[in-house]
């Protein structure tokens, strides 16, 4: 077939991967499974139904939208799903749970890479590096002047971290080294030793009001989508900077463009957008923006670690081991758990 290629392995378990992972991950997968790889660059879409025929497990990419209808139409042979990402908002978890399909993701292994990139974006937004680079590349670099290409120093700037999970705390730790004053909002306050001297704000509104730089690190949940809206953007100090390494749908982009045009927002830096990769073209017209194509986890070391982690989850499912990074571990409770354990015992 021109869209799938299978390894020559004769392993009993069959695994479909809807993207091409690093070679080390592919070799590890082939050692444990009979592997099929979907090699198209575009997301697999509804072709997943046919491609998954006879497969025991499927690993999807973050660009693959696996909605409720797709989950319900997956072949009966599919017993477990994995996603090559820490985020899982592209999979209808409720539908997977109702069907008894555990879903594994890749938490923690990409924390440092994303936090590093977030700190780069904070620096870029503050110093206006994209605009300065354009000046250089376009041949407009003139004589030195005291007021040319001015940015802002990080020392003393108030950094508001929206979402103090592992990535948010990683950003906070790095920001302290640059002399930033830390504030954060989270569902609950963290233990003191994980706050890095930051001040907790029980409401997002309170955080916005004190954020010279707002760094969005929160998960994309139904409750948080669109939470950085026009009203909240207007709570930011005049000229504040907005950095997003979480998900594009946390921000009302229409409101953000308006706030930038009006000068309420002084600059923006983002690695994530709504409707990736077909982003709103107005992003590309912003002179005071640093834009990256969702490369937060894009280091070879991290992408290998992500692949190994999701593979381990799938192997754990078939071997009856602990499922520490299963998104919907409730599928292993009660009758569903008994059924799966029986299946494991029969197939051993």
DOSE-330207 format. One line per field, with one value per atom (N, C-alpha, C): x, y, z; residue in one letter. Coordinates in pm, whole numbers, plus 50000, padded with zeros to 5 digits. Atoms other than C-alpha are relative to their C-alpha. Example, Ala and Ser with C-alpha at 12.3 -4.5 7.8 and 13.67 -1.06 7.14 Angstrom:
// DOSE-330207
east <- (50089;51230;50090;49918;51367;49923)
north <- (49881;49550;50120;49881;49894;50109)
up <- (50000;50780;50000;49994;50714;50073)
resn <- (A;A;A;S;S;S)
***
This chain:
// DOSE-330207
east <- (50085;50000;50088;49917;50125;49989;50016;49997;50044;49951;50108;50119;49893;50428;50013;49995;50457;50140;49873;50763;49987;50003;50859;49981;50018;50806;49873;50118;50564;49943;50054;50475;49849;50144;50123;49920;50070;50020;50028;49984;49963;49978;50002;50029;50006;49999;49941;50049;49951;50135;49966;50050;49980;50098;49894;50309;50131;49870;50674;50084;49923;50858;50150;49856;51236;50035;49962;51421;50009;49987;51494;49864;50136;51122;49944;50050;51038;50062;49933;51296;49946;50057;51160;49861;50135;50806;50004;49991;50909;50046;49955;51073;49886;50110;50742;49872;50125;50475;50028;50000;50400;49950;50025;50411;49961;50038;50230;50012;49980;50317;49926;50067;50093;50098;49891;50341;49955;50048;50119;50032;49972;50207;49874;50125;49844;49944;50066;49644;49920;50060;49494;49849;50144;49131;49921;50087;48864;50067;49925;49120;50048;49962;49200;49916;50090;48900;50052;49949;49038;50140;49862;49401;50009;49996;49317;49940;50061;49148;50102;49913;49298;50108;49898;49517;49954;50031;49534;50013;49973;49661;50028;49976;49685;50065;49940;49915;49973;50031;49787;50090;49923;49960;49908;50085;49839;49915;50081;49709;49885;50109;49476;49880;50121;49124;49920;50072;48969;49876;50123;48616;49918;50083;48337;49959;50043;48215;50114;49886;48563;50036;49974;48618;49902;50103;48291;50009;49988;48374;50131;49876;48717;49970;50023;48744;50002;50010;48660;50133;49869;49017;50080;49920;49152;49965;50020;49197;50058;49934;49409;50045;49955;49493;50115;49895;49801;50008;49978;49879;50143;49861;50224;50006;50009;50167;49962;50048;50107;49854;50139;49783;49916;50089;49485;49863;50127;49216;49955;50037;49221;49930;50068;49073;49878;50120;48718;50016;49969;48812;49873;50126;48450;49956;50040;48379;50093;49905;48696;49972;50029;48608;49873;50127;48252;50021;49972;48394;50097;49904;48648;50140;49868;48952;50088;49907;49237;50079;49925;49422;50126;49873;49790;50059;49935;49978;50143;49856;50331;50034;49973;50343;50146;49874;50656;50126;49874;50917;50031;49975;50873;50001;50011;50855;50115;49885;51208;50009;49992;51199;49899;50103;50872;50028;49967;50978;50115;49890;51303;49948;50054;51111;49913;50083;50864;50087;49912;51152;50061;49954;51291;49895;50107;50952;49980;50009;50937;50108;49889;51278;49976;50023;51187;49893;50108;50862;50049;49953;51035;50100;49895;51328;49965;50040;51138;50096;49894;51388;49954;50046;51170;50002;50000;51124;50144;49861;51496;50066;49942;51588;49951;50054;51357;50071;49925;51535;50133;49871;51862;49985;50016;51740;49952;50055;51560;50092;49903;51868;49966;50041;51717;50080;49920;51982;50086;49928;52108;50097;49906;52343;49940;50044;52326;49937;50066;52086;49950;50038;51998;49859;50139;51631;49957;50038;51648;49985;50025;51509;49999;50004;51436;49902;50089;51289;49986;50016;51227;50090;49920;51457;49910;50082;51328;50006;49985;51462;49890;50105;51174;49865;50130;50903;49920;50088;50606;49954;50040;50557;49879;50119;50208;49989;50009;50198;49859;50135;49852;50011;49987;49867;50136;49872;50137;50012;49967;50163;50150;49857;50499;50066;49939;50560;49999;50008;50440;50105;49897;50668;50139;49872;50953;50028;49985;50894;50031;49979;50874;50144;49863;51206;50100;49909;51377;49988;50022;51220;50065;49937;51354;50147;49859;51706;50022;49991;51631;49953;50040;51514;49856;50141;51145;49926;50082;50882;49883;50092;50660;49863;50138;50280;49940;50059;50063;49855;50136;49709;49992;50015;49626;49868;50123;49324;50013;49975;49481;50143;49865;49784;50096;49898;50104;50068;49917;50320;50106;49908;50557;50129;49872;50864;49989;50018;50714;49954;50047;50612;50112;49884;50965;49984;50018;50874;49886;50110;50570;49881;50121;50247;49881;50115;49937;49880;50124;49621;49886;50109;49298;49912;50081;49137;50089;49925;49262;49993;50013;49128;50108;49899;49359;50139;49868;49657;50021;49987;49589;50038;49980;49591;50143;49863;49950;50104;49909;50107;50056;49932;50355;50024;49988;50415;49908;50089;50138;50050;49954;50266;49894;50111;49988;50054;49951;50072;49889;50112;49725;49956;50051;49567;49876;50121;49298;49887;50117;48987;49876;50122;48625;49978;50021;48621;50095;49899;48934;50007;49995;48884;49942;50046;48854;50007;50000;48929;50079;49929;49177;49924;50092;48904;50021;49985;48853;49999;50010;48750;50129;49879;49053;50123;49887;49296;50005;50005;49181;50039;49955;49274;50153;49854;49641;50052;49939;49869;50022;49984;49895;50137;49875;50157;50053;49956;50172;50032;49960;50321;49927;50073;50137;50080;49924;50320;49912;50085;50139;50078;49939;50294;49905;50097;49974;49917;50086;49693;49941;50052;49564;49859;50141;49202;49977;50015;49270;49982;50007;49285;49892;50090;49011;50086;49906;49224;49947;50059;48982;50024;49978;49007;50148;49856;49386;50046;49962;49426;49954;50055;49206;50083;49923;49403;50139;49870;49731;49987;50020;49594;49979;50030;49477;50114;49887;49810;49986;50016;49670;50104;49896;49904;50120;49880;50260;50075;49931;50380;49948;50050;50299;50102;49913;50496;49925;50084;50326;50058;49962;50410;49876;50126;50043;49893;50102;49741;49871;50124;49380;50013;50008;49319;50137;49869;49681;49983;49898;49843;49946;50059;49600;49960;50024;49634;49941;50055;49461;50113;49892;49669;50036;49968;49649;50120;49880;49915;50125;49880;50165;50022;49989;50097;50044;49965;50191;50149;49857;50524;50064;49948;50558;49965;50036;50512;50112;49912;50738;49912;50090;50564;50079;49934;50674;49894;50098;50502;49991;50025;50432;50119;49877;50789;50046;49961;50783;50073;49937;50876;50097;49926;51081;50151;49860;51414;50003;49991;51534;49986;50004;51581;49858;50136;51229;49908;50090;51058;50026;49972;51236;49938;50056;51137;49848;50145;50776;49955;50036;50764;50017;49975;50916;49894;50098;50669;49864;50131;50357;50006;49984;50492;49994;50002;50547;49858;50138;50187;49922;50071;50058;50047;49949;50287;49949;50052;50176;49857;50139;49815;49994;50006;49881;50067;49930;50110;49937;50067;49874;50080;49920;50125;49929;50056;50063;49985;50029;49915;50010;49984;50060;49970;50027;50015;49881;50126;49671;49906;50087;49436;49870;50131;49121;50010;49973;49237;49874;50125;48875;49954;50041;48839;50046;49949;49033;49925;50078;48781;49885;50124;48499;49996;50024;48354;50092;49911;48562;50138;49869;48879;50005;50004;48776;50004;50002;48702;50137;49869;49039;50101;49907;49227;49980;50029;49052;50058;49946;49151;50151;49855;49513;50040;49965;49516;49981;50029;49360;50106;49912;49602;50147;49861;49920;50048)
north <- (49879;50000;50125;49881;50349;50092;49910;50509;49937;50066;50249;49914;50095;50054;49917;50088;49753;49944;50064;49612;49852;50142;49255;49917;50072;49166;49917;50086;48884;49998;49994;48995;49990;50025;48898;50129;49873;49243;50092;49910;49496;50144;49860;49866;50089;49898;50152;50132;49867;50480;50094;49914;50769;50111;49908;50957;49926;50067;50874;50048;49960;50877;49992;50019;50901;49851;50138;50585;49918;50074;50488;49954;50036;50489;49891;50099;50296;49862;50127;50030;49938;50051;49999;49944;50047;49966;49867;50121;49702;49880;50110;49496;49940;50047;49465;49974;50008;49491;49976;49993;49432;50140;49856;49796;50040;49933;49985;50149;49856;50349;50071;49914;50601;50111;49912;50805;50127;49875;51081;50116;49882;51432;50058;49944;51535;49912;50082;51423;49887;50120;51080;50012;49979;51190;49869;50118;50932;49878;50115;50714;49911;50079;50601;49873;50115;50366;49882;50109;50165;49959;50030;50192;49918;50068;50060;49860;50133;49745;49893;50107;49446;50042;49951;49666;49982;50012;49603;50133;49871;49952;50105;49887;50294;50114;49877;50586;50110;49889;50911;50119;49877;51243;50112;49892;51569;50070;49939;51689;49914;50091;51391;50026;49975;51485;49870;50126;51174;50034;49959;51288;49879;50110;51082;49904;50086;50955;49909;50079;50840;49893;50099;50671;49884;50105;50482;49914;50076;50373;49923;50076;50234;49851;50145;49862;49940;50066;49629;49945;50055;49498;50097;49899;49828;49998;50012;49790;50114;49893;50090;50109;49885;50439;50069;49916;50651;50126;49878;51007;50047;49956;51137;50146;49863;51444;49994;49990;51559;50043;49958;51730;49892;50102;51513;50057;49938;51763;49966;50041;51627;49864;50129;51298;50018;49994;51266;49894;50093;51111;49935;50056;51065;49882;50108;50855;49880;50110;50652;49925;50062;50590;49915;50074;50487;49870;50120;50238;49905;50082;50110;50005;49986;50235;50088;49914;50355;50086;49907;50657;50042;49965;50712;50124;49881;51041;50008;49991;51174;50115;49888;51398;50003;49977;51542;49998;50011;51440;50123;49881;51763;50130;49882;51999;50098;49910;52140;50065;49944;52183;50112;49898;52376;50121;49889;52582;50083;49927;52671;50091;49921;52785;50114;49894;52980;50117;49894;53170;50076;49933;53242;50098;49914;53383;50122;49887;53599;50103;49911;53743;50069;49944;53790;50107;49901;53969;50127;49883;54196;50083;49928;54285;50032;49972;54297;49944;50054;54065;49973;50028;53973;50127;49873;54335;50046;49962;54399;49915;50088;54097;50039;49956;54215;50125;49879;54552;49963;50045;54370;49930;50079;54126;50084;49917;54397;50116;49896;54621;50137;49871;54893;50040;49972;54886;50123;49875;55242;50028;49963;55431;49978;50019;55364;50127;49886;55589;49956;50039;55594;49945;50043;55532;49899;50095;55280;49859;50141;54927;49971;50017;54966;49892;50098;54680;50028;49986;54619;49900;50089;54472;49907;50095;54161;50024;49980;54256;50089;49924;54368;49992;50016;54291;49891;50097;54106;49896;50110;53768;49930;50071;53627;49867;50133;53251;49947;50054;53123;49849;50146;52752;49958;50038;52636;49849;50141;52275;49984;50024;52123;50102;49902;52359;50138;49870;52665;50017;49990;52589;50003;49992;52532;50140;49860;52879;50089;49919;53027;49988;50023;52870;50074;49932;53010;50152;49855;53354;50061;49948;53392;50031;49977;53365;50130;49875;53670;50119;49890;53876;50043;49965;53871;49976;50014;53906;49911;50104;53601;50012;50013;53588;49882;50111;53291;49976;50048;53160;49854;50143;52795;49959;50045;52588;50005;49992;52573;50045;49953;52714;49882;50103;52515;50001;49998;52409;50109;49886;52690;49968;50034;52501;49987;50006;52488;50134;49869;52854;50090;49920;52991;50147;49865;53291;50076;49934;53366;50027;49965;53522;49936;50070;53311;50093;49925;53472;49901;50097;53277;50020;49979;53435;50046;49958;53486;50151;49853;53843;50069;49939;53924;49986;50020;53775;50097;49913;53974;50142;49862;54301;50031;49976;54252;49940;50070;54086;50095;49927;54295;49906;50106;53968;49887;50112;53708;49879;50123;53356;49893;50095;53108;49858;50138;52752;49904;50080;52622;49896;50102;52309;50051;49965;52337;49909;50072;52225;50077;49927;52311;50125;49885;52546;50116;49896;52736;50053;49952;52771;50141;49862;53138;50082;49929;53240;50130;49872;53509;50077;49932;53721;50151;49855;54091;50067;49937;54179;49980;50027;54011;50065;49933;54149;50147;49860;54495;50019;49991;54414;50008;49997;54383;50145;49867;54681;50046;49946;54908;49960;50039;54773;49864;50133;54427;49909;50099;54135;49870;50127;53808;49890;50116;53476;49877;50120;53150;49877;50129;52802;49886;50100;52620;49952;50032;52605;50130;49880;52862;50033;49973;52819;50056;49935;52962;50150;49856;53309;50030;49945;53500;50081;49934;53589;50131;49875;53851;50112;49901;54031;50036;49975;53993;50095;49912;54150;50144;49867;54441;50069;49944;54489;50043;49963;54494;50127;49882;54745;50126;49885;54972;50035;49972;54954;49946;50060;54775;49891;50103;54485;50052;49945;54589;49903;50100;54264;49862;50135;53898;49902;50107;53577;49869;50119;53248;49884;50125;52889;49920;50073;52787;50095;49917;52911;49919;50065;52837;49946;50057;52615;49971;50038;52505;49888;49899;52494;50114;49894;52717;50117;49894;53017;50123;49875;53351;50083;49927;53551;50132;49875;53859;49985;50022;53700;50045;49975;53740;50148;49856;54113;50077;49932;54189;50028;49970;54374;49968;50020;54319;49862;50137;53942;49904;50114;53640;49878;50110;53344;49875;50128;52981;49894;50100;52677;49879;50105;52476;49905;50079;52359;49982;50006;52354;49873;50127;51986;49952;50043;51980;49994;50039;51845;49849;50144;51502;49919;50074;51396;49988;50000;51493;49915;50077;51342;49850;50141;51013;49960;50031;51025;49991;50005;51099;49867;50125;50801;49881;50111;50570;49994;49997;50684;49949;50046;50630;49851;50142;50293;49920;50069;50197;49988;50006;50283;49891;50101;50061;49860;50130;49776;49967;50023;49821;49949;50045;49780;49851;50141;49445;49907;50082;49326;50005;49989;49423;50073;49922;49663;50129;49872;49998;50093;49909;50263;50145;49870;50581;50119;49886;50803;49972;50022;50685;50115;49883;50981;49961;50043;50784;49866;50126;50521;49935;50058;50472;49882;50113;50231;49868;50123;49984;49965;50026;50002;49904;50078;49758;49897;50104;49542;50014;49978;49703;49944;50049;49624;49848;50146;49262;49944;50047;49223;50011;49981;49366;49904;50093;49156;49859;50134;48845;49989;49999;48943;49981;50011;48983;49857;50136;48643;49901;50092;48465;50011;49979;48622;49980;50022;48558;49865)
up <- (50000;50000;50000;50011;49924;50120;49887;50245;50131;49881;50497;49962;50021;50529;50125;49885;50757;50017;49974;50924;49970;50030;50853;50125;49874;51218;49998;49993;51290;50141;49864;51642;49995;50000;51740;50015;49984;51859;49882;50113;51584;50044;49959;51628;49877;50105;51393;50060;49960;51427;49885;50107;51234;49961;50041;51188;50006;50003;51138;50118;49883;51473;49973;50015;51522;49990;50025;51424;50127;49874;51784;50051;49956;51864;49909;50096;51549;50028;49971;51637;50129;49874;51992;49977;50030;51859;49925;50082;51605;50081;49916;51879;50082;49916;52063;49923;50075;51793;49851;50146;51429;49966;50011;51326;49858;50123;51053;50022;49988;50990;49888;50097;50818;49964;50039;50617;49929;50059;50480;50094;49917;50600;50060;49950;50639;50111;49898;50945;49937;50057;50895;49980;50016;50942;50004;49999;50865;49939;50050;50689;50114;49883;51042;50012;49986;51031;49920;50084;50742;50042;49964;50849;50128;49872;51198;49996;50011;51068;50039;49955;51248;50097;49907;51469;50144;49857;51844;50072;49935;51929;49894;50092;51766;50077;49948;51838;49898;50090;51689;50030;49987;51637;50053;49945;51803;49895;50105;51465;49954;50037;51431;50091;49921;51543;50011;49977;51696;50081;49932;51775;50040;49949;51927;49890;50110;51591;49955;50044;51495;50103;49894;51831;49988;50005;51795;49875;50124;51439;49988;50005;51521;49998;50003;51444;50139;49870;51730;50049;49962;51725;50085;49930;51866;50150;49856;52242;50081;49925;52337;49903;50078;52209;50072;49946;52257;49917;50077;52156;50021;49998;52072;50047;49948;52288;50147;49862;52642;49999;50012;52535;49935;50058;52453;49966;50035;52364;49858;50135;52006;49999;49987;52134;50089;49915;52268;50108;49891;52600;50055;49950;52709;49914;50091;52400;50015;49982;52447;50130;49872;52811;49993;50013;52726;49923;50078;52478;50072;49927;52733;49945;50059;52543;50089;49927;52765;49902;50083;52626;50076;49937;52705;49933;50055;52664;50052;49971;52727;50094;49909;53035;50047;49928;53199;49912;50072;52940;49915;50082;52743;50081;49915;53041;49979;50010;53018;49863;50136;52640;49980;50018;52648;50089;49910;52950;49945;50063;52774;49889;50112;52467;50051;49943;52679;50048;49952;52837;49883;50122;52491;49949;50049;52390;50090;49907;52703;49967;50033;52618;49867;50133;52253;50001;49992;52336;50069;49924;52587;49921;50071;52364;49855;50137;52034;49897;50085;51869;49856;50136;51571;49915;50073;51470;49971;50020;51519;49892;50102;51308;49860;50129;51030;49951;50036;51037;49938;50052;50982;49866;50123;50716;49882;50107;50519;49962;50037;50501;50053;49945;50717;50124;49881;50992;49974;50019;51017;50114;49894;51249;50138;49862;51622;50053;49936;51811;50137;49865;52181;50012;49988;52112;49894;50105;51828;50054;49970;51864;50150;49855;52233;50041;49939;52432;50148;49855;52799;50071;49918;53062;50080;49924;53236;50150;49857;53577;50056;49935;53793;49933;50065;53538;50072;49935;53683;49898;50087;53519;50061;49955;53551;49928;50059;53492;50020;49997;53406;49979;50005;53490;50052;49940;53731;50014;50003;53628;49980;50012;53541;49908;50091;53248;50064;49934;53439;50109;49896;53732;49939;50070;53487;49951;50044;53343;50120;49880;53692;50050;49955;53789;49914;50091;53482;50013;49992;53516;50123;49879;53869;49975;50029;53732;49922;50074;53514;50082;49912;53810;49985;50013;53723;50132;49879;53995;49964;50041;53988;50068;49955;54018;49923;50074;53927;50041;49972;53902;49961;50019;53932;50065;49935;54036;50151;49856;54381;50023;49969;54554;50011;49993;54527;50136;49880;54820;49987;50000;54918;49925;50063;54793;49848;50145;54442;49942;50046;54421;49948;50040;54363;50039;49948;54571;49938;50070;54358;50090;49927;54478;49932;50055;54431;49989;50020;54288;49979;50012;54340;49877;50121;54032;49886;50118;53678;49982;50009;53687;50082;49913;53978;49939;50061;53795;49884;50116;53478;50041;49958;53668;50040;49953;53788;49906;50091;53482;49893;50107;53284;49883;50100;53100;50043;49971;53088;49922;50065;53014;50021;49993;52934;49990;49992;53038;50041;49950;53130;49897;50094;52980;49928;50075;52716;50046;49952;52900;49959;50038;52819;50084;49911;53118;49968;50020;53013;49857;50138;52638;49991;50015;52549;50126;49872;52907;49996;50017;52797;49893;50090;52644;50004;50010;52569;50138;49868;52923;50079;49922;53077;49938;50063;52821;50041;49957;52923;50147;49862;53282;50009;49998;53187;50007;50003;53252;49855;50134;52948;49943;50064;52707;50042;49954;52866;49882;50101;52677;50027;49987;52609;49933;50050;52566;50017;49993;52485;49953;50036;52494;50034;49958;52592;49881;50115;52334;49947;50061;52089;50040;49970;52191;50140;49870;52538;49984;50025;52381;49897;50100;52203;49904;50091;51902;49945;50049;51773;50100;49895;52106;50012;49991;52108;49889;50110;51764;50026;49971;51873;50110;49890;52196;49953;50055;52001;49917;50086;51748;50082;49915;52030;50095;49913;52214;50141;49868;52518;50021;49997;52436;49923;50063;52361;49913;50079;52211;50034;49980;52173;49945;50048;52134;50021;49990;52059;49922;50065;51976;49961;50023;51949;49949;50064;51755;49985;50039;51681;49857;50136;51378;49939;50055;51345;49898;50036;51098;49914;50082;50906;50089;49903;51133;49933;50049;51098;49937;50067;50843;50067;49931;51064;50094;49918;51285;49925;50078;51005;49970;50024;50978;50124;49876;51338;50005;49995;51359;50134;49864;51734;50052;49963;51739;49964;50029;51764;49986;50033;51602;49966;50025;51607;49970;50043;51448;50094;49901;51766;50011;49991;51825;50144;49860;52205;50039;49965;52227;49893;50117;51907;50022;49994;52022;49978;50028;51915;50128;49874;52275;50054;49947;52373;49914;50086;52069;50014;49973;52136;50134;49868;52504;49996;50014;52409;49939;50065;52176;50092;49908;52434;50110;49891;52699;49954;50046;52490;49964;50025;52378;50129;49871;52740;50054;49955;52819;49931;50077;52541;50039;49956;52642;50140;49864;53003;49996;50013;52896;49970;50040;52730;50101;49902;53009;50138;49871;53292;50105;49904;53450;50037;49956;53620;49880;50111;53394;50046;49937;53541;49912;50087;53235;49909;50071;53129;50034;49981;53079;50069;49951;53161;50071;49929;53409;50055;49951;53517;49914;50083;53225;50059;49937;53438;50128;49880;53720;49972;50005;53787;49890;50100;53513;49882;50114;53241;50028;49962;53430;49998;49998;53482;49859;50138;53113;49936;50060;53013;50060;49939;53265;49945;50056;53133;49860;50137;52779;50002;49988;52885;50033;49959;53055;49886;50110;52755;49892;50114;52507;50035;49963;52706;49950)
resn <- (X;X;X;X;X;X;X;X;X;X;X;X;X;X;X;X;X;X;X;X;X;X;X;X;X;X;X;X;X;X;X;X;X;X;X;X;X;X;X;X;X;X;X;X;X;X;X;X;X;X;X;X;X;X;X;X;X;X;X;X;X;X;X;X;X;X;X;X;X;X;X;X;X;X;X;X;X;X;X;X;X;X;X;X;X;X;X;X;X;X;X;X;X;X;X;X;X;X;X;X;X;X;X;X;X;X;X;X;X;X;X;X;X;X;X;X;X;X;X;X;X;X;X;X;X;X;X;X;X;X;X;X;X;X;X;X;X;X;X;X;X;X;X;X;X;X;X;X;X;X;X;X;X;X;X;X;X;X;X;X;X;X;X;X;X;X;X;X;X;X;X;X;X;X;X;X;X;X;X;X;X;X;X;X;X;X;X;X;X;X;X;X;X;X;X;X;X;X;X;X;X;X;X;X;X;X;X;X;X;X;X;X;X;X;X;X;X;X;X;X;X;X;X;X;X;X;X;X;X;X;X;X;X;X;X;X;X;X;X;X;X;X;X;X;X;X;X;X;X;X;X;X;X;X;X;X;X;X;X;X;X;X;X;X;X;X;X;X;X;X;X;X;X;X;X;X;X;X;X;X;X;X;X;X;X;X;X;X;X;X;X;X;X;X;X;X;X;X;X;X;X;X;X;X;X;X;X;X;X;X;X;X;X;X;X;X;X;X;X;X;X;X;X;X;X;X;X;X;X;X;X;X;X;X;X;X;X;X;X;X;X;X;X;X;X;X;X;X;X;X;X;X;X;X;X;X;X;X;X;X;X;X;X;X;X;X;X;X;X;X;X;X;X;X;X;X;X;X;X;X;X;X;X;X;X;X;X;X;X;X;X;X;X;X;X;X;X;X;X;X;X;X;X;X;X;X;X;X;X;X;X;X;X;X;X;X;X;X;X;X;X;X;X;X;X;X;X;X;X;X;X;X;X;X;X;X;X;X;X;X;X;X;X;X;X;X;X;X;X;X;X;X;X;X;X;X;X;X;X;X;X;X;X;X;X;X;X;X;X;X;X;X;X;X;X;X;X;X;X;X;X;X;X;X;X;X;X;X;X;X;X;X;X;X;X;X;X;X;X;X;X;X;X;X;X;X;X;X;X;X;X;X;X;X;X;X;X;X;X;X;X;X;X;X;X;X;X;X;X;X;X;X;X;X;X;X;X;X;X;X;X;X;X;X;X;X;X;X;X;X;X;X;X;X;X;X;X;X;X;X;X;X;X;X;X;X;X;X;X;X;X;X;X;X;X;X;X;X;X;X;X;X;X;X;X;X;X;X;X;X;X;X;X;X;X;X;X;X;X;X;X;X;X;X;X;X;X;X;X;X;X;X;X;X;X;X;X;X;X;X;X;X;X;X;X;X;X;X;X;X;X;X;X;X;X;X;X;X;X;X;X;X;X;X;X;X;X;X;X;X;X;X;X;X;X;X;X;X;X;X;X;X;X;X;X;X;X;X;X;X;X;X;X;X;X;X;X;X;X;X;X;X;X;X;X;X;X;X;X;X;X;X;X;X;X;X;X;X;X;X;X;X;X;X;X;X;X;X;X;X;X;X;X;X;X;X;X;X;X;X;X;X;X;X;X;X;X;X;X;X;X;X;X;X;X;X;X;X;X;X;X;X;X;X;X;X;X;X;X;X;X;X;X;X;X;X;X;X;X;X;X;X;X;X;X;X;X;X;X;X;X;X;X;X;X;X;X;X;X;X;X;X;X;X;X;X;X;X;X;X;X;X;X;X;X;X;X;X;X;X;X;X;X;X;X;X;X;X;X;X;X;X;X;X;X;X;X;X;X;X;X;X;X;X;X;X;X;X;X;X;X;X;X;X;X;X;X;X;X;X;X;X;X;X;X;X;X;X;X;X;X;X;X;X;X;X;X;X;X;X;X;X;X;X;X;X;X;X;X;X;X;X;X;X;X;X;X;X;X;X;X;X;X;X;X;X;X;X;X;X;X;X;X;X;X;X;X;X;X;X;X;X;X;X;X;X;X;X;X;X;X;X;X;X;X;X;X;X;X;X;X;X;X;X;X;X;X;X;X;X;X;X;X;X;X;X;X;X;X;X;X;X;X;X;X;X;X;X;X;X;X;X;X;X;X;X;X;X;X;X;X;X;X;X;X;X;X;X;X;X;X;X;X;X;X;X;X;X;X;X;X;X;X;X;X;X;X;X;X;X;X;X;X;X;X;X;X;X;X;X;X;X;X;X;X;X;X;X;X;X;X;X;X;X;X;X;X;X;X;X;X;X;X;X;X;X;X;X;X;X;X;X;X;X;X;X;X;X;X;X;X;X;X;X)
***
